[in-house]
C-alpha cells in the first residue's frame, strides 16, 4: 500500500485502536488492511477468524439458541418495555482505550446502536459527535447501509475515518467490478426465475435493503421486498399469491445448519406442497449469518451464491453445501472445496462458525 495512504499516525502511541461493534464493519476494517488495529469487537463479530481472540464489548439480552418464534417474542417484549436488545460493556470499552468505535444507526434491533454507544461513554471527557474525537473519547463512525450503494458509502466512510480513503476506493472498485462481471454473465441467461426471499420464519419476513438488487443482478425477478427499504413482515398468503419459481430462505443471523434445523416451519405452512417452487424442488436454504445479512465486502460472494442457485448451468463457484443447500436435503452437505472467487481481504472469505444472532446485521421492521 502506498505510504500516502497509510493511516495518519506520528508514533506507535498514535496508532489507531479500533473497536467494531458490527460484524460487517469488522469485515470492512479487515478488508482495508487494518485488522491488526482492532482491539475490541461485538459478541457477534466472528470474521475474519482472527477477530475471535479480541475482547467482546457487547452481549445479547436474547437467547439466540431459541427458535424463530421465541426470539421474535423476546425481542418484541424488550422493545415494548423500552429496553435494549443488547448491552454494552462500558468498563471494558473504556479500558480498551479506542481511538475509533464503529457502530450503526440502522436499527436498534439488529445491532448495538449509536445512542447506546454514546450512553456508554457518557462520563468520558470530550465529545461524542460522529466523526469527531475530543479528549479521551473515541471518534464514532456510524454506518447506515440499506442498499448496495449504501454499502459502498459505508466502506468509504470507514476508510475516511481511518485515513485510508485510497484503499477504500480500491475496495469499492473491486467489488463493483466483480458485481458487474457476474451481472453481465447473468444477463445472457435464457430465463429469469421469479424469486421470493424469506428473511425470517416466524413471523414471516421478506428481504429488503440490498437483497432485491442482488437478486436482480444475479438474473432473478424479486417478488416481495423493496430495494433500499426495511425488510417487512408478510403473510403466507402473499407468498402463495406470488407463487414464486424459487424460494430462498436465509433467516437473519442463522448459519446454514440452524436454518436447516428449522426447515419444518416451511413444510408446515398450509398448502406448502402446492407451491410452484416446492413442487419443482426449487427451495433453497442459504447461509444468512455470514453472507446475506452482512452489508460488507462479502456481499460479492452473496451474489455468487445467488447466481449459482438461480442459474446453475452458467455459474459454479463451489458454494453448495458450505453456503447453500436444497430444502429437500435432509442435512447440510459437507463443506465444499475452497471457493474460487476474488478475495477482498487478507484472508480467504468463508463461513466462520458462530452462534446465530438474535436478528442480524441488517435493518428490519418489527
Rosetta blueprint (number, residue, H / E / L):
1 X L
2 X L
3 X H
4 X H
5 X H
6 X L
7 X L
8 X L
9 X L
10 X L
11 X L
12 X H
13 X H
14 X H
15 X L
16 X L
17 X L
18 X E
19 X E
20 X E
21 X L
22 X L
23 X H
24 X H
25 X H
26 X H
27 X H
28 X H
29 X H
30 X H
31 X H
32 X L
33 X L
34 X L
35 X H
36 X H
37 X H
38 X E
39 X E
40 X E
41 X E
42 X L
43 X L
44 X L
45 X L
46 X L
47 X L
48 X L
49 X H
50 X H
51 X H
52 X H
53 X H
54 X L
55 X E
56 X E
57 X L
58 X E
59 X E
60 X E
61 X L
62 X L
63 X L
64 X L
65 X L
66 X L
67 X L
68 X H
69 X H
70 X H
71 X H
72 X H
73 X H
74 X H
75 X H
76 X H
77 X H
78 X H
79 X H
80 X H
81 X L
82 X L
83 X L
84 X L
85 X L
86 X E
87 X E
88 X E
89 X L
90 X H
91 X H
92 X H
93 X H
94 X H
95 X H
96 X L
97 X L
98 X L
99 X L
100 X E
101 X E
102 X E
103 X E
104 X E
105 X L
106 X L
107 X L
108 X L
109 X L
110 X L
111 X L
112 X L
113 X E
114 X H
115 X H
116 X H
117 X H
118 X H
119 X H
120 X H
121 X L
122 X L
123 X L
124 X L
125 X L
126 X L
127 X L
128 X L
129 X L
130 X E
131 X L
132 X L
133 X L
134 X L
135 X L
136 X L
137 X L
138 X L
139 X E
140 X E
141 X E
142 X E
143 X E
144 X L
145 X L
146 X L
147 X L
148 X H
149 X H
150 X H
151 X H
152 X H
153 X H
154 X H
155 X H
156 X H
157 X H
158 X H
159 X H
160 X H
161 X H
162 X L
163 X L
164 X L
165 X H
166 X H
167 X H
168 X H
169 X H
170 X H
171 X H
172 X H
173 X H
174 X H
175 X H
176 X H
177 X H
178 X H
179 X H
180 X H
181 X H
182 X H
183 X H
184 X H
185 X H
186 X H
187 X H
188 X L
189 X L
190 X L
191 X L
192 X L
193 X L
194 X E
195 X E
196 X E
197 X E
198 X E
199 X E
200 X E
201 X E
202 X L
203 X L
204 X E
205 X E
206 X E
207 X L
208 X L
209 X E
210 X L
211 X H
212 X H
213 X H
214 X H
215 X H
216 X H
217 X H
218 X L
219 X L
220 X L
221 X E
222 X E
223 X L
224 X L
225 X L
226 X L
227 X E
228 X L
229 X L
230 X L
231 X E
232 X L
233 X E
234 X L
235 X L
236 X H
237 X H
238 X H
239 X H
240 X H
241 X H
242 X H
243 X L
244 X L
245 X L
246 X E
247 X E
248 X E
249 X E
250 X L
251 X L
252 X L
253 X L
254 X L
255 X L
256 X H
257 X H
258 X H
259 X H
260 X H
261 X H
262 X L
263 X L
264 X H
265 X H
266 X H
267 X H
268 X L
269 X L
270 X L
271 X L
272 X H
273 X H
274 X H
275 X L
276 X H
277 X H
278 X H
279 X H
280 X L
281 X L
282 X L
283 X E
284 X E
285 X E
286 X E
287 X L
288 X H
289 X H
290 X H
291 X H
292 X H
293 X L
294 X L
295 X L
296 X L
297 X L
298 X L
299 X H
300 X H
301 X H
302 X H
303 X H
304 X H
305 X H
306 X H
307 X H
308 X H
309 X H
310 X H
311 X L
312 X L
313 X L
314 X L
315 X L
316 X L
317 X L
318 X L
319 X L
320 X E
321 X L
322 X L
323 X L
324 X E
325 X E
326 X E
327 X L
328 X L
329 X L
330 X L
331 X L
332 X L
333 X L
334 X L
335 X L
336 X L
337 X L
338 X L
339 X L
340 X L
341 X L
342 X L
343 X L
344 X L
345 X L
346 X L
347 X L
348 X L
349 X L
350 X L
351 X L
352 X L
353 X L
354 X L
355 X L
356 X L
357 X L
358 X L
359 X L
360 X L
361 X L
362 X L
363 X L
364 X E
365 X L
366 X L
